[in-house]
Amino acid sequence: MPARLDHTIVHSRDRFASARFLTELMGAPDPKPFGPFATVPLENGVSIDYADARGEHHGEEGDAPIVSQHLAFLVNDEEFDVILGRVQEREIPYWADPYSRKPQQINHDHQGRGFYFRDPDNHFFEFLTHTYVTD
C-alpha cells in the first residue's frame, strides 16, 4: 500500500496571513494554530501547515528564504467557479498554464478545467476540476 500524505509545511512571511489568503479564496474556515503553525485542514484529511520563515521550526535564528512550492487542489465545478471568481475579484493574475504564458485564461486539460496563480509568498497554486492521474 502506498503511503498517504498527512500534511505539508509551507513557509511564509506571516503564517496566519498566508493561511487566510488560501482559506478565504477557498471559502474554508479560518486556519487554526497548532504549535508554530497556522493549519489549513483539507477535505481529505491532509493539512497545509504554514510556518513563518524565521527558522523557528528548525531552531535557527534570522529569516530563512522562502522556496516557492507548487500546490494543486482538486475541486468540483461549482467550487472552481467560486474560487476563480474570488481570484478575479481580487485582481490576482492567473494563467491557464504552469509556464505563465496564457494570462487571465483557464485551461480545459484532462477533461476538466484549471488555472494557476501565485500567492503573496510566491507559491504557485493550481485549482483543477479533474485529476491528472490516470488508471
N, C-alpha and C positions, 0 to 999 in steps of 0.2 A: 504494500500500500504506500503510495507517495505521501510525503509529509503535507500537512495543511498549514498555510500561513496563519499565524496568530496575530501578529502586529508588526508594524514597521515604524522606525523612528525617522522623523523628518526634521532637520534643523531649520531654524528660523531666527530672525532678529527679535521677534516678540512672539513667543509660543501661543499666547491666547489670541492675539490679533490675527495671526496666520490661521489658526484653527477656526476662528469665527468667520474669516473670509470664505473658507470652504463650506462651513455649515450653513452660512447664510445663502450661498449660491444653491446648495442642495435642498434648502428648506428643512434642515435637520436641527435637532435640539442643540443648545449651546454645548461647547466642549466642557468636559469635566476635569478637574485637577486630579492627577494621580502621581504622587511623588513630584519629580521635577518636570512632569509632562502636562500638556493640555491634550486630553484624549478625545478623539472623534471616533465613536463606535460606528461600524458599518453594518448593513443588513445581514451579512453572512458570518458575523461573529469576529471578523478581523477588525482591528483598530489601527488608526493612524495616530501615533503619539508624537506630538510636536514638542521639540526641545529647543530651548534657547541655545544659540550657537556660541555660548561663552565658555564651553568646555566643562561646565558643571557636571554633566553626566559622566564624563571621563576623568574627573578630578584635576582638570587643567585650569589654568588661570588665563585671563585675557580672552579676546574674541577669536573664535575659530572661523575659518572661511566656510561659507555655505556652498556646498556642492549641489548643483542642480540635479534633481531627480525627476523621473517621469512616472506619473501615477495615472492609471487608466481606470475609469469607473463605468461599469455596465449598468445602464438604466433602461427603463421601459420607454416607450414612445412619448407618453404623457409627461414623464419626468424630464425627458430630453428637451421637449418644447419649453417647459417651465424654466429649466436651467439655462438654456440658450437665451430665453427672453431676459433673464436676470443679467446675463453677461452683456447682452446688447443694451439694456437699460443703463448699466454702469459704464458703458462705452469702453469695455475691456477689449482690446484687439484679440481676434481669434482667427484661426486658419482651418482649412479643410485638410491640410496635410502636415505631417510631422517636420517638414523642412521649412515651414512658414512661407511658402511660395504662393499660396492661394488665400489671400487675406479676405476676411469678412465673408467667408463661404463655409459650407459644411460639405462633407463627403457622403457618398452613398455606397461605401465599400462593404463587402462581406454581407450583402443582403440586409443592410441596415443603414444607419446614419451616424456620423461622428463629427467631432470638431476638437480643436486643441487651443489652449491659451496658457499664458504664464501667470503665476500668482505674484504677489509683491516681493517674494524672495527668489524669484526666477525659476521656481519649479514648474515643470511643464505638465499640465493636466490635460487629460483626454476624457471626453464623455462619448460613449458609443451605445448603440441600441442592439447590436448583435456581436457576440464574441468572435474573435478571430480564430479561436481554437476549433479545429475540425476533428471529427472522429475518424 
